[in-house]
Amino acid sequence: MIAFAYIEPESLEEALALLEQHGEDAKVLAGGTGLVNLMKQRLVQPAYLIGLRQLARRPELAEIRPSGSLTIGALCSHRTIETSALIQRRLPLLATTFQHVASVRIRTAATMGGSLAHADPNQDPPPALLVLDARVRVQSSHGEREIELSDFFVDYYETVLEPDELITAVIIPPQPAGAGTSFFKFLPQTHDDYATIAVAARVSLDGDTILHPRIALGAAAATPLRARTVEAALQGQTPTPAIIRDAAALVAEEVDPLADFRGSAEYKRDMAIVFTQRAIEQAVTQATANH
C-alpha cells in the first residue's frame, strides 16, 4: 500500500468536515473488510483514510431502532444484524441473509454502511435489502438525503454517493401484511465464498392473487439489481407452477453476469433462472402460510 494519513474523528460533524475538505483524496474506513483489500491491490490509493471507530459509540450510527419503519445505523455490524432479536422478529429475511455472509470474523467487523458504500455486486445483503424496499440515508456538511437502494448502485464498485457524503443509516419501511420472503445463495465452493448467483424474493397474497412482488439478484450484473420484468409478470397473477416458471424465465433477459472462476456467463444466467424460480416458490409458500 502507498503512504496515507490516518485521521480518526471524534464526531460525525468532524468526519463530514474532513470529507468536505479532502474530497476524492479521502476514503472512509468502517469495518475495513472491503477497502483494505482494494488498498492492498492498489486499486484504491487514498491520501487520507478517515477511520470511524470513535463514531461507533454514537447510538444513532450503531443501533437498530424500531418505529413505523426500522432504522439500522450505518455502523451496525453484520453480526449485530444477524443476531438481533428485533430483526429476527420483524425482518427474518435479513437475519437469514446476513448469516450467509463470509465468516463470523468478517461479519463481526463488516458494517452495513461500509458494505453498501463498497458496492461490490457479489455481496449477499443488497438483494435482500432491495426486496424490502430499503432506503439509504446519507449526510454531508450541507444536509442529508434519502436514496432508494434501487437507485443507489450505478456501476461496478460505484454508487451515487458524493465524495463529501457519508452513509448514516438504512431505513426499511413496513412490509405488506403476511408477506413471504426467501433468500437463496448458490455457491459450489466453500460456505464463506461469494455467490455464483444470489436471489431474494418477497411476495404477498390477496386470496389467490400475487401482490407487491419483489425479486432481486446479486452476482448477476455490474450492480445488484431488481428483476422488474419478473415482478411485472407476477403482479396480479395466481401463483401456479406455470406462472412462476414462466416469470422466472424472464430473468435471463435482465441479468448480465460476468464470467469468472465461479462460472461462465451462460452458466450463471441459467442458474439465475433456476434460483429465481426457487426463491419465488419459497416466498409464495411462506406467504400462503402467513395468509
Backbone as CSV, one residue per row, in Angstrom:
resi,resn,N_x,N_y,N_z,CA_x,CA_y,CA_z,C_x,C_y,C_z
1,MET,0.836,-1.192,0.000,0.000,0.000,0.000,0.878,1.252,0.000
2,ILE,0.367,2.316,-0.587,1.092,3.581,-0.581,0.867,4.279,0.750
3,ALA,1.692,5.284,1.048,1.567,6.036,2.300,0.278,6.854,2.290
4,PHE,-0.336,6.970,3.472,-1.537,7.782,3.608,-1.584,8.328,5.030
5,ALA,-2.365,9.386,5.211,-2.580,9.955,6.536,-3.853,9.354,7.124
6,TYR,-3.753,8.865,8.359,-4.919,8.283,9.025,-5.467,9.286,10.028
7,ILE,-6.772,9.557,9.919,-7.433,10.515,10.801,-8.641,9.824,11.419
8,GLU,-8.824,9.984,12.726,-9.932,9.345,13.427,-10.781,10.415,14.109
9,PRO,-11.810,10.922,13.423,-12.639,11.976,14.008,-13.425,11.476,15.209
10,GLU,-13.745,12.404,16.111,-14.481,12.051,17.320,-15.964,12.367,17.222
11,SER,-16.385,12.980,16.125,-17.804,13.306,15.949,-18.171,13.174,14.483
12,LEU,-19.465,13.000,14.232,-19.949,12.931,12.855,-19.657,14.234,12.128
13,GLU,-19.832,15.341,12.821,-19.597,16.640,12.203,-18.143,16.783,11.762
14,GLU,-17.224,16.297,12.585,-15.801,16.357,12.222,-15.518,15.460,11.017
15,ALA,-16.125,14.288,10.998,-15.923,13.373,9.866,-16.429,13.999,8.574
16,LEU,-17.590,14.625,8.629,-18.151,15.246,7.432,-17.308,16.427,6.972
17,ALA,-16.765,17.179,7.926,-15.893,18.301,7.569,-14.628,17.803,6.882
18,LEU,-14.098,16.681,7.351,-12.895,16.115,6.732,-13.194,15.639,5.308
19,LEU,-14.356,15.027,5.121,-14.724,14.593,3.771,-14.887,15.786,2.838
20,GLU,-15.469,16.861,3.350,-15.625,18.061,2.532,-14.263,18.669,2.195
21,GLN,-13.352,18.621,3.162,-12.027,19.213,2.961,-11.189,18.427,1.960
22,HIS,-11.214,17.098,2.076,-10.289,16.285,1.281,-10.931,15.660,0.041
23,GLY,-12.256,15.630,-0.030,-12.947,15.181,-1.237,-12.509,13.809,-1.716
24,GLU,-12.182,13.718,-2.987,-11.849,12.429,-3.591,-10.488,11.894,-3.154
25,ASP,-9.721,12.676,-2.425,-8.442,12.194,-1.900,-8.623,11.363,-0.629
26,ALA,-9.856,11.314,-0.110,-10.113,10.619,1.152,-11.009,9.407,0.940
27,LYS,-10.807,8.383,1.776,-11.694,7.235,1.846,-12.058,7.003,3.309
28,VAL,-13.249,6.435,3.504,-13.744,6.175,4.854,-13.496,4.719,5.216
29,LEU,-12.980,4.493,6.418,-12.713,3.140,6.926,-13.701,2.837,8.040
30,ALA,-14.587,1.862,7.802,-15.526,1.421,8.837,-15.038,0.077,9.363
31,GLY,-15.557,-1.029,8.795,-15.048,-2.344,9.190,-13.733,-2.682,8.503
32,GLY,-13.552,-2.146,7.293,-12.297,-2.353,6.563,-12.223,-3.640,5.775
33,THR,-13.274,-4.453,5.800,-13.190,-5.766,5.152,-13.119,-5.668,3.633
34,GLY,-13.625,-4.590,3.064,-13.544,-4.403,1.617,-12.447,-3.440,1.212
35,LEU,-12.405,-2.289,1.869,-11.469,-1.232,1.486,-10.018,-1.664,1.621
36,VAL,-9.673,-2.348,2.700,-8.276,-2.728,2.916,-7.780,-3.634,1.790
37,ASN,-8.624,-4.556,1.334,-8.215,-5.419,0.224,-7.968,-4.615,-1.046
38,LEU,-8.829,-3.651,-1.316,-8.627,-2.808,-2.500,-7.341,-2.001,-2.387
39,MET,-7.030,-1.538,-1.189,-5.800,-0.777,-0.984,-4.573,-1.670,-1.155
40,LYS,-4.658,-2.888,-0.667,-3.528,-3.814,-0.829,-3.251,-4.104,-2.295
41,GLN,-4.315,-4.139,-3.090,-4.159,-4.391,-4.524,-3.869,-3.111,-5.309
42,ARG,-3.792,-2.003,-4.596,-3.549,-0.686,-5.203,-4.620,-0.296,-6.206
43,LEU,-5.818,-0.816,-5.992,-6.949,-0.398,-6.811,-7.542,0.906,-6.284
44,VAL,-7.314,1.157,-4.997,-7.711,2.411,-4.353,-6.497,2.921,-3.601
45,GLN,-6.150,4.206,-3.787,-4.946,4.767,-3.165,-5.254,6.128,-2.557
46,PRO,-5.988,6.141,-1.437,-6.343,7.420,-0.816,-5.151,8.096,-0.160
47,ALA,-5.152,9.404,-0.190,-4.133,10.166,0.537,-4.515,10.294,2.008
48,TYR,-5.828,10.208,2.281,-6.333,10.331,3.655,-7.310,9.187,3.917
49,LEU,-7.144,8.555,5.062,-8.041,7.490,5.483,-8.743,7.966,6.752
50,ILE,-10.066,8.065,6.673,-10.848,8.588,7.793,-11.492,7.420,8.525
51,GLY,-10.980,7.089,9.702,-11.472,5.953,10.474,-12.672,6.327,11.326
52,LEU,-13.669,5.461,11.372,-14.923,5.758,12.058,-15.073,5.031,13.390
53,ARG,-13.986,4.532,13.924,-14.076,3.743,15.155,-14.719,4.519,16.298
54,GLN,-14.358,5.792,16.448,-14.922,6.585,17.540,-16.421,6.814,17.359
55,LEU,-16.874,6.874,16.111,-18.282,7.158,15.848,-19.172,5.964,16.158
56,ALA,-18.593,4.781,16.273,-19.380,3.589,16.602,-19.997,3.687,17.992
57,ARG,-19.574,4.674,18.792,-20.156,4.872,20.116,-21.460,5.664,20.058
58,ARG,-21.770,6.233,18.898,-22.976,7.052,18.771,-24.173,6.140,18.476
59,PRO,-25.197,6.152,19.341,-26.337,5.242,19.153,-26.991,5.362,17.788
60,GLU,-27.127,6.591,17.269,-27.829,6.761,16.002,-27.078,6.157,14.826
61,LEU,-25.786,5.880,15.009,-24.991,5.285,13.943,-24.761,3.797,14.132
62,ALA,-25.000,3.293,15.323,-24.608,1.914,15.618,-25.720,1.057,16.206
63,GLU,-26.944,1.567,16.194,-28.039,0.799,16.779,-29.135,0.544,15.759
64,ILE,-30.006,-0.404,16.084,-31.188,-0.709,15.289,-32.382,-0.143,16.040
65,ARG,-33.121,0.767,15.398,-34.188,1.476,16.088,-35.541,1.181,15.433
66,PRO,-36.503,0.689,16.236,-37.839,0.415,15.688,-38.709,1.662,15.734
67,SER,-39.539,1.791,14.751,-40.591,2.810,14.719,-41.582,2.304,13.679
68,GLY,-42.259,3.191,12.952,-43.064,2.706,11.837,-42.183,1.969,10.851
69,SER,-41.060,2.612,10.511,-40.004,1.949,9.743,-38.964,1.412,10.713
70,LEU,-38.039,0.633,10.190,-36.947,0.124,11.016,-35.656,0.747,10.498
71,THR,-34.932,1.406,11.391,-33.722,2.127,11.017,-32.495,1.397,11.547
72,ILE,-31.587,1.068,10.641,-30.352,0.362,11.001,-29.200,1.338,10.843
73,GLY,-28.506,1.640,11.944,-27.369,2.548,11.884,-26.287,2.023,10.963
74,ALA,-25.624,2.930,10.268,-24.637,2.534,9.261,-23.465,1.768,9.854
75,LEU,-23.185,1.971,11.133,-22.052,1.283,11.747,-22.456,0.011,12.484
76,CYS,-23.708,-0.431,12.304,-24.089,-1.748,12.809,-23.301,-2.814,12.059
77,SER,-22.749,-3.744,12.786,-22.024,-4.825,12.128,-22.997,-5.840,11.551
78,HIS,-22.512,-6.601,10.597,-23.323,-7.682,10.038,-23.739,-8.665,11.135
79,ARG,-22.844,-8.929,12.061,-23.142,-9.863,13.136,-24.248,-9.329,14.044
80,THR,-24.241,-8.026,14.307,-25.295,-7.413,15.108,-26.640,-7.580,14.438
81,ILE,-26.688,-7.374,13.136,-27.938,-7.512,12.389,-28.387,-8.965,12.375
82,GLU,-27.464,-9.864,12.159,-27.770,-11.297,12.105,-28.387,-11.799,13.403
83,THR,-27.890,-11.321,14.545,-28.288,-11.859,15.841,-29.341,-11.010,16.555
84,SER,-29.751,-9.890,15.965,-30.711,-9.006,16.607,-32.074,-9.679,16.751
85,ALA,-32.606,-9.705,17.967,-33.938,-10.275,18.189,-34.996,-9.458,17.449
86,LEU,-34.801,-8.148,17.366,-35.743,-7.286,16.656,-35.764,-7.617,15.161
87,ILE,-34.584,-7.797,14.574,-34.501,-8.162,13.154,-35.116,-9.541,12.929
88,GLN,-34.796,-10.475,13.787,-35.314,-11.834,13.628,-36.836,-11.860,13.713
89,ARG,-37.411,-10.966,14.517,-38.863,-10.937,14.680,-39.550,-10.181,13.545
90,ARG,-39.004,-9.026,13.171,-39.691,-8.165,12.197,-39.229,-8.390,10.761
91,LEU,-37.952,-8.722,10.580,-37.406,-8.884,9.237,-36.531,-10.136,9.189
92,PRO,-37.132,-11.309,9.352,-36.323,-12.542,9.395,-35.501,-12.754,8.127
93,LEU,-35.945,-12.199,6.995,-35.152,-12.321,5.768,-33.757,-11.757,5.961
94,LEU,-33.648,-10.625,6.655,-32.328,-10.026,6.870,-31.463,-10.901,7.757
95,ALA,-32.036,-11.433,8.826,-31.253,-12.309,9.715,-30.722,-13.505,8.944
96,THR,-31.575,-14.107,8.112,-31.152,-15.259,7.311,-30.064,-14.872,6.324
97,THR,-30.251,-13.745,5.646,-29.286,-13.319,4.633,-27.930,-13.023,5.236
98,PHE,-27.905,-12.297,6.341,-26.624,-11.933,6.934,-25.884,-13.141,7.494
99,GLN,-26.598,-14.222,7.812,-25.929,-15.452,8.235,-25.074,-16.044,7.121
100,HIS,-25.394,-15.710,5.871,-24.675,-16.269,4.733,-23.410,-15.494,4.383
101,VAL,-23.187,-14.355,5.021,-22.047,-13.518,4.649,-20.754,-14.094,5.224
102,ALA,-19.871,-14.533,4.363,-18.500,-14.896,4.716,-18.440,-15.719,6.003
103,SER,-17.625,-15.264,6.958,-17.422,-15.972,8.221,-17.831,-15.074,9.384
104,VAL,-17.932,-15.663,10.584,-18.278,-14.877,11.771,-17.268,-13.756,11.974
105,ARG,-16.009,-14.029,11.719,-14.971,-12.999,11.898,-15.243,-11.809,10.987
106,ILE,-15.574,-12.076,9.730,-15.866,-10.988,8.797,-17.155,-10.279,9.197
107,ARG,-18.181,-11.040,9.566,-19.464,-10.429,9.933,-19.340,-9.555,11.173
108,THR,-18.429,-9.881,12.053,-18.235,-9.082,13.256,-17.580,-7.741,12.934
109,ALA,-16.785,-7.694,11.881,-16.093,-6.453,11.508,-16.877,-5.623,10.500
110,ALA,-17.460,-6.272,9.503,-18.113,-5.559,8.407,-19.335,-4.794,8.890
111,THR,-19.537,-3.590,8.369,-20.664,-2.752,8.758,-21.667,-2.617,7.619
112,MET,-22.894,-2.282,7.995,-23.945,-2.092,6.998,-23.570,-0.988,6.013
113,GLY,-23.205,0.183,6.528,-22.879,1.301,5.652,-21.648,1.045,4.811
114,GLY,-20.647,0.436,5.414,-19.418,0.169,4.684,-19.627,-0.772,3.521
115,SER,-20.444,-1.811,3.726,-20.657,-2.780,2.648,-21.433,-2.158,1.500
116,LEU,-22.410,-1.296,1.803,-23.166,-0.654,0.732,-22.300,0.346,-0.031
117,ALA,-21.491,1.112,0.687,-20.609,2.066,0.015,-19.561,1.351,-0.827
118,HIS,-19.156,0.169,-0.393,-18.178,-0.633,-1.138,-18.732,-1.042,-2.495
119,ALA,-20.035,-1.331,-2.545,-20.763,-1.555,-3.803,-20.243,-2.730,-4.619
120,ASP,-19.788,-3.760,-3.942,-19.407,-4.989,-4.644,-20.691,-5.721,-5.032
121,PRO,-20.934,-5.966,-6.319,-22.201,-6.581,-6.730,-22.357,-8.026,-6.307
122,ASN,-21.287,-8.637,-5.783,-21.343,-10.035,-5.366,-21.731,-10.208,-3.898
123,GLN,-21.930,-9.119,-3.175,-22.278,-9.226,-1.763,-23.686,-9.804,-1.585
124,ASP,-23.910,-10.422,-0.424,-25.196,-11.047,-0.134,-26.299,-10.079,0.300
125,PRO,-26.040,-9.079,1.161,-27.141,-8.264,1.689,-27.940,-7.457,0.669
126,PRO,-27.348,-6.856,-0.376,-28.153,-5.979,-1.239,-29.419,-6.594,-1.824
127,PRO,-29.414,-7.845,-2.331,-30.682,-8.369,-2.854,-31.799,-8.399,-1.808
128,ALA,-31.473,-8.791,-0.590,-32.488,-8.819,0.466,-32.974,-7.413,0.787
129,LEU,-32.063,-6.468,0.861,-32.449,-5.086,1.142,-33.290,-4.507,0.004
130,LEU,-32.982,-4.885,-1.225,-33.758,-4.396,-2.366,-35.200,-4.879,-2.314
131,VAL,-35.427,-6.156,-1.984,-36.808,-6.647,-1.977,-37.591,-6.101,-0.790
132,LEU,-36.890,-5.568,0.204,-37.553,-4.942,1.351,-37.774,-3.445,1.144
133,ASP,-37.455,-2.953,-0.070,-37.643,-1.535,-0.414,-36.827,-0.603,0.477
134,ALA,-35.613,-0.998,0.787,-34.760,-0.210,1.671,-34.365,1.121,1.040
135,ARG,-34.146,2.111,1.908,-33.624,3.416,1.522,-32.322,3.659,2.277
136,VAL,-31.428,4.418,1.667,-30.138,4.740,2.271,-30.145,6.215,2.657
137,ARG,-29.870,6.505,3.915,-29.758,7.891,4.372,-28.289,8.295,4.345
138,VAL,-28.002,9.375,3.663,-26.624,9.863,3.573,-26.589,11.308,4.044
139,GLN,-25.415,11.713,4.518,-25.288,13.051,5.085,-23.968,13.677,4.676
140,SER,-23.993,14.987,4.486,-22.787,15.783,4.274,-22.879,16.998,5.180
141,SER,-21.887,17.856,5.124,-21.921,19.082,5.935,-23.053,20.004,5.509
142,HIS,-23.617,19.764,4.339,-24.653,20.642,3.802,-26.059,20.102,3.997
143,GLY,-26.192,18.935,4.612,-27.514,18.371,4.837,-27.549,16.883,4.580
144,GLU,-28.764,16.316,4.574,-28.906,14.885,4.356,-29.970,14.608,3.306
145,ARG,-29.923,13.417,2.753,-30.921,12.983,1.780,-31.109,11.483,1.922
146,GLU,-32.236,10.996,1.414,-32.513,9.572,1.392,-32.615,9.105,-0.050
147,ILE,-32.029,7.952,-0.332,-31.944,7.415,-1.679,-32.527,6.007,-1.672
148,GLU,-33.430,5.744,-2.604,-33.906,4.367,-2.761,-32.709,3.477,-3.104
149,LEU,-32.615,2.340,-2.431,-31.474,1.461,-2.692,-31.430,1.045,-4.155
150,SER,-32.582,0.929,-4.788,-32.620,0.557,-6.203,-31.988,1.630,-7.095
151,ASP,-31.824,2.850,-6.572,-31.166,3.935,-7.321,-29.742,4.201,-6.837
152,PHE,-29.304,3.452,-5.840,-28.041,3.765,-5.165,-26.823,3.268,-5.932
153,PHE,-26.901,2.075,-6.517,-25.772,1.479,-7.220,-25.822,1.887,-8.690
154,VAL,-24.692,2.345,-9.217,-24.684,2.810,-10.607,-23.748,2.005,-11.510
155,ASP,-22.736,1.360,-10.958,-21.819,0.565,-11.764,-20.971,-0.281,-10.829
156,TYR,-20.065,-1.042,-11.395,-19.200,-1.918,-10.610,-18.393,-1.089,-9.602
157,TYR,-18.617,-1.347,-8.303,-17.979,-0.615,-7.215,-18.289,0.881,-7.240
158,GLU,-19.395,1.301,-7.836,-19.741,2.717,-7.900,-21.166,2.953,-7.403
159,THR,-21.338,4.053,-6.663,-22.652,4.445,-6.154,-22.898,5.915,-6.473
160,VAL,-24.062,6.398,-6.084,-24.386,7.816,-6.280,-23.831,8.687,-5.162
161,LEU,-23.130,8.115,-4.208,-22.538,8.906,-3.121,-21.585,9.967,-3.672
162,GLU,-21.732,11.197,-3.172,-20.776,12.249,-3.492,-19.552,12.102,-2.594
163,PRO,-18.399,12.642,-2.997,-17.179,12.472,-2.193,-17.297,13.001,-0.760
164,ASP,-18.202,13.965,-0.537,-18.315,14.536,0.807,-19.467,13.929,1.603
165,GLU,-20.073,12.842,1.096,-21.220,12.237,1.778,-20.843,10.948,2.495
166,LEU,-21.560,10.703,3.586,-21.350,9.509,4.404,-22.704,8.842,4.630
167,ILE,-22.746,7.524,4.489,-23.971,6.791,4.829,-24.135,6.811,6.343
168,THR,-25.328,7.187,6.802,-25.579,7.212,8.243,-26.589,6.159,8.693
169,ALA,-27.454,5.704,7.787,-28.459,4.707,8.191,-29.086,4.062,6.965
170,VAL,-29.699,2.918,7.191,-30.552,2.255,6.202,-31.940,2.154,6.808
171,ILE,-32.942,2.586,6.048,-34.324,2.606,6.529,-35.131,1.577,5.757
172,ILE,-35.832,0.724,6.488,-36.669,-0.306,5.866,-38.112,-0.037,6.272
173,PRO,-38.977,0.259,5.295,-40.355,0.610,5.620,-41.155,-0.606,6.073
174,PRO,-42.345,-0.386,6.633,-43.215,-1.516,6.981,-43.496,-2.372,5.755
175,GLN,-43.520,-3.672,5.958,-43.727,-4.619,4.868,-45.210,-4.970,4.725
176,PRO,-45.634,-5.413,3.539,-47.028,-5.833,3.373,-47.386,-6.928,4.370
177,ALA,-48.581,-6.839,4.912,-49.012,-7.821,5.909,-48.969,-9.229,5.322
178,GLY,-48.389,-10.148,6.094,-48.370,-11.546,5.687,-47.432,-11.882,4.553
179,ALA,-46.545,-10.955,4.199,-45.639,-11.212,3.074,-44.729,-12.391,3.369
180,GLY,-44.427,-13.157,2.332,-43.453,-14.234,2.417,-42.156,-13.803,1.763
181,THR,-41.039,-14.222,2.320,-39.732,-13.843,1.787,-38.839,-15.062,1.669
182,SER,-37.775,-14.917,0.891,-36.805,-16.004,0.753,-35.483,-15.448,0.267
183,PHE,-34.423,-16.181,0.543,-33.090,-15.842,0.055,-32.367,-17.131,-0.302
184,PHE,-31.844,-17.172,-1.524,-31.065,-18.321,-1.972,-29.683,-17.842,-2.407
185,LYS,-28.683,-18.515,-1.912,-27.296,-18.240,-2.310,-26.717,-19.527,-2.882
186,PHE,-26.465,-19.510,-4.175,-25.901,-20.686,-4.826,-24.395,-20.522,-4.929
187,LEU,-23.681,-21.442,-4.297,-22.224,-21.376,-4.343,-21.665,-22.783,-4.291
188,PRO,-20.998,-23.197,-5.362,-20.434,-24.539,-5.381,-19.113,-24.642,-4.620
189,GLN,-18.594,-23.498,-4.162,-17.334,-23.504,-3.427,-17.623,-23.574,-1.924
190,THR,-16.753,-22.995,-1.113,-16.922,-23.045,0.333,-18.002,-22.072,0.789
191,HIS,-18.511,-22.284,2.006,-19.624,-21.511,2.541,-19.331,-20.021,2.598
192,ASP,-18.078,-19.636,2.845,-17.773,-18.215,3.021,-17.392,-17.526,1.713
193,ASP,-17.591,-18.187,0.591,-17.266,-17.594,-0.703,-18.383,-16.661,-1.145
194,TYR,-18.077,-15.834,-2.149,-19.120,-15.080,-2.821,-20.037,-16.050,-3.565
195,ALA,-21.270,-15.602,-3.787,-22.228,-16.429,-4.504,-21.904,-16.497,-5.992
196,THR,-22.234,-17.625,-6.588,-22.286,-17.695,-8.046,-23.502,-16.913,-8.527
197,ILE,-24.618,-17.088,-7.841,-25.840,-16.313,-8.032,-26.555,-16.254,-6.683
198,ALA,-27.091,-15.084,-6.339,-27.913,-14.952,-5.140,-29.238,-14.313,-5.543
199,VAL,-30.324,-14.794,-4.958,-31.656,-14.280,-5.284,-32.455,-14.103,-3.996
200,ALA,-33.120,-12.957,-3.882,-34.067,-12.721,-2.798,-35.438,-12.434,-3.401
201,ALA,-36.476,-12.799,-2.667,-37.842,-12.577,-3.144,-38.740,-12.170,-1.992
202,ARG,-39.738,-11.343,-2.324,-40.817,-11.017,-1.386,-42.133,-11.062,-2.145
203,VAL,-43.125,-11.726,-1.575,-44.429,-11.882,-2.215,-45.500,-11.755,-1.141
204,SER,-46.564,-11.041,-1.447,-47.742,-11.069,-0.585,-48.932,-11.532,-1.406
205,LEU,-49.955,-12.031,-0.729,-51.115,-12.609,-1.399,-52.401,-11.938,-0.931
206,ASP,-53.296,-11.704,-1.878,-54.670,-11.294,-1.594,-55.551,-12.412,-2.124
207,GLY,-55.923,-13.321,-1.234,-56.587,-14.534,-1.689,-55.613,-15.368,-2.496
208,ASP,-55.903,-15.583,-3.772,-55.002,-16.333,-4.651,-54.263,-15.418,-5.624
209,THR,-54.169,-14.141,-5.293,-53.555,-13.173,-6.199,-52.266,-12.628,-5.619
210,ILE,-51.216,-12.612,-6.426,-49.916,-12.080,-6.004,-49.956,-10.556,-6.033
211,LEU,-49.510,-9.962,-4.929,-49.382,-8.512,-4.841,-47.984,-8.136,-4.370
212,HIS,-47.536,-6.970,-4.791,-46.270,-6.388,-4.323,-45.073,-7.332,-4.464
213,PRO,-44.927,-8.045,-5.573,-43.757,-8.926,-5.689,-42.471,-8.131,-5.835
214,ARG,-41.446,-8.631,-5.222,-40.110,-8.054,-5.350,-39.125,-9.202,-5.566
215,ILE,-38.313,-9.068,-6.600,-37.276,-10.061,-6.902,-35.982,-9.297,-7.123
216,ALA,-34.903,-9.710,-6.485,-33.614,-9.039,-6.664,-32.499,-10.070,-6.686
217,LEU,-31.431,-9.734,-7.412,-30.309,-10.665,-7.566,-28.984,-9.979,-7.279
218,GLY,-28.065,-10.791,-6.777,-26.677,-10.377,-6.632,-25.789,-11.294,-7.452
219,ALA,-24.580,-10.839,-7.741,-23.613,-11.589,-8.553,-24.159,-11.872,-9.947
220,ALA,-25.062,-11.004,-10.409,-25.722,-11.251,-11.684,-25.487,-10.146,-12.702
221,ALA,-24.785,-9.096,-12.306,-24.539,-7.955,-13.194,-23.495,-7.066,-12.528
222,ALA,-23.270,-5.897,-13.096,-22.291,-4.967,-12.530,-22.783,-4.332,-11.236
223,THR,-24.084,-4.413,-10.986,-24.666,-3.935,-9.736,-25.696,-4.952,-9.257
224,PRO,-26.046,-4.940,-7.968,-27.226,-5.689,-7.548,-28.432,-5.137,-8.303
225,LEU,-29.414,-5.978,-8.624,-30.491,-5.495,-9.480,-31.852,-6.021,-9.069
226,ARG,-32.875,-5.213,-9.329,-34.261,-5.627,-9.232,-34.681,-6.242,-10.552
227,ALA,-35.307,-7.396,-10.515,-35.792,-8.070,-11.728,-37.215,-7.591,-11.994
228,ARG,-37.330,-6.418,-12.579,-38.633,-5.764,-12.700,-39.554,-6.466,-13.699
229,THR,-39.017,-7.072,-14.739,-39.896,-7.786,-15.674,-40.482,-9.037,-15.014
230,VAL,-39.716,-9.669,-14.156,-40.230,-10.814,-13.400,-41.335,-10.351,-12.458
231,GLU,-41.089,-9.239,-11.763,-42.097,-8.700,-10.850,-43.394,-8.373,-11.601
232,ALA,-43.269,-7.725,-12.775,-44.449,-7.352,-13.549,-45.228,-8.586,-14.005
233,ALA,-44.501,-9.664,-14.327,-45.153,-10.890,-14.778,-45.898,-11.594,-13.640
234,LEU,-45.476,-11.344,-12.402,-46.122,-11.978,-11.246,-47.290,-11.160,-10.708
235,GLN,-47.214,-9.838,-10.816,-48.221,-8.969,-10.221,-49.623,-9.315,-10.731
236,GLY,-50.527,-9.550,-9.763,-51.912,-9.812,-10.102,-52.208,-11.220,-10.585
237,GLN,-51.218,-12.079,-10.593,-51.389,-13.442,-11.091,-51.649,-14.423,-9.944
238,THR,-52.216,-15.566,-10.307,-52.329,-16.677,-9.363,-51.018,-17.463,-9.403
239,PRO,-50.423,-17.757,-8.243,-49.092,-18.373,-8.239,-49.103,-19.862,-8.568
240,THR,-49.508,-20.197,-9.773,-49.448,-21.585,-10.219,-48.011,-21.927,-10.606
241,PRO,-47.663,-23.208,-10.654,-46.309,-23.584,-11.092,-45.947,-23.008,-12.450
242,ALA,-46.892,-22.976,-13.384,-46.597,-22.465,-14.725,-46.331,-20.963,-14.700
243,ILE,-47.129,-20.217,-13.947,-46.929,-18.764,-13.851,-45.563,-18.467,-13.248
244,ILE,-45.205,-19.158,-12.180,-43.915,-18.933,-11.525,-42.767,-19.310,-12.465
245,ARG,-42.890,-20.431,-13.126,-41.831,-20.881,-14.050,-41.638,-19.882,-15.183
246,ASP,-42.730,-19.433,-15.784,-42.618,-18.515,-16.923,-42.084,-17.155,-16.486
247,ALA,-42.507,-16.707,-15.311,-41.993,-15.426,-14.813,-40.506,-15.511,-14.516
248,ALA,-40.087,-16.586,-13.872,-38.672,-16.751,-13.534,-37.804,-16.787,-14.781
249,ALA,-38.304,-17.363,-15.866,-37.521,-17.456,-17.101,-37.168,-16.084,-17.656
250,LEU,-37.983,-15.075,-17.333,-37.743,-13.727,-17.846,-36.480,-13.091,-17.261
251,VAL,-36.001,-13.634,-16.144,-34.816,-13.045,-15.521,-33.588,-13.161,-16.419
252,ALA,-33.590,-14.099,-17.349,-32.449,-14.282,-18.253,-32.167,-13.029,-19.070
253,GLU,-33.229,-12.244,-19.341,-33.059,-11.033,-20.131,-32.625,-9.842,-19.290
254,GLU,-32.688,-9.976,-17.981,-32.347,-8.853,-17.092,-30.926,-8.935,-16.561
255,VAL,-30.412,-10.147,-16.402,-29.085,-10.293,-15.811,-28.011,-10.130,-16.882
256,ASP,-26.839,-9.740,-16.434,-25.679,-9.604,-17.328,-24.440,-10.025,-16.544
257,PRO,-24.353,-11.315,-16.197,-23.290,-11.774,-15.296,-21.917,-11.761,-15.950
258,LEU,-20.909,-11.587,-15.093,-19.522,-11.621,-15.539,-18.973,-13.029,-15.401
259,ALA,-18.307,-13.517,-16.416,-17.665,-14.829,-16.334,-16.460,-14.749,-15.403
260,ASP,-16.320,-15.721,-14.525,-15.158,-15.804,-13.647,-14.980,-17.259,-13.233
261,PHE,-14.142,-17.504,-12.237,-13.872,-18.887,-11.852,-15.080,-19.563,-11.211
262,ARG,-16.131,-18.779,-10.883,-17.348,-19.384,-10.331,-18.288,-19.885,-11.418
263,GLY,-18.014,-19.507,-12.667,-18.861,-19.986,-13.749,-18.856,-19.046,-14.934
264,SER,-19.234,-19.568,-16.080,-19.362,-18.746,-17.278,-20.602,-17.869,-17.172
265,ALA,-20.672,-16.868,-18.029,-21.852,-16.002,-18.043,-23.100,-16.808,-18.366
266,GLU,-22.994,-17.749,-19.298,-24.139,-18.572,-19.679,-24.609,-19.442,-18.507
267,TYR,-23.654,-20.027,-17.790,-23.998,-20.865,-16.639,-24.696,-20.041,-15.564
268,LYS,-24.158,-18.851,-15.279,-24.762,-18.000,-14.255,-26.165,-17.557,-14.663
269,ARG,-26.358,-17.299,-15.956,-27.689,-16.918,-16.424,-28.682,-18.077,-16.214
270,ASP,-28.243,-19.275,-16.499,-29.095,-20.445,-16.273,-29.419,-20.606,-14.790
271,MET,-28.411,-20.415,-13.948,-28.627,-20.542,-12.508,-29.518,-19.422,-11.970
272,ALA,-29.457,-18.260,-12.596,-30.345,-17.166,-12.201,-31.803,-17.574,-12.398
273,ILE,-32.091,-18.249,-13.489,-33.455,-18.724,-13.744,-33.871,-19.748,-12.692
274,VAL,-32.995,-20.716,-12.462,-33.301,-21.795,-11.517,-33.577,-21.242,-10.124
275,PHE,-32.709,-20.357,-9.649,-32.844,-19.903,-8.265,-33.871,-18.787,-8.117
276,THR,-34.164,-18.073,-9.186,-35.290,-17.143,-9.124,-36.588,-17.911,-8.956
277,GLN,-36.738,-19.010,-9.696,-37.941,-19.829,-9.542,-38.041,-20.384,-8.120
278,ARG,-36.949,-20.870,-7.584,-36.983,-21.431,-6.230,-37.298,-20.353,-5.192
279,ALA,-36.733,-19.165,-5.389,-36.981,-18.077,-4.441,-38.445,-17.664,-4.453
280,ILE,-39.034,-17.572,-5.642,-40.450,-17.214,-5.739,-41.308,-18.296,-5.092
281,GLU,-41.003,-19.542,-5.393,-41.797,-20.645,-4.832,-41.763,-20.629,-3.308
282,GLN,-40.579,-20.414,-2.741,-40.476,-20.430,-1.278,-41.194,-19.227,-0.674
283,ALA,-41.076,-18.052,-1.313,-41.758,-16.867,-0.807,-43.271,-17.047,-0.858
284,VAL,-43.763,-17.661,-1.938,-45.214,-17.919,-2.051,-45.665,-18.903,-0.978
285,THR,-44.873,-19.930,-0.748,-45.213,-20.911,0.290,-45.314,-20.243,1.663
286,GLN,-44.355,-19.381,1.945,-44.376,-18.687,3.239,-45.560,-17.712,3.316
287,ALA,-45.817,-16.995,2.219,-46.955,-16.062,2.216,-48.267,-16.801,2.409
288,THR,-48.387,-17.980,1.795,-49.596,-18.784,1.959,-49.777,-19.211,3.397
289,ALA,-48.689,-19.585,4.049,-48.762,-19.975,5.461,-49.102,-18.788,6.354
290,ASN,-48.652,-17.589,5.956,-48.912,-16.393,6.763,-50.294,-15.805,6.507
291,HIS,-50.913,-16.230,5.420,-52.160,-15.600,4.947,-53.339,-15.933,5.857
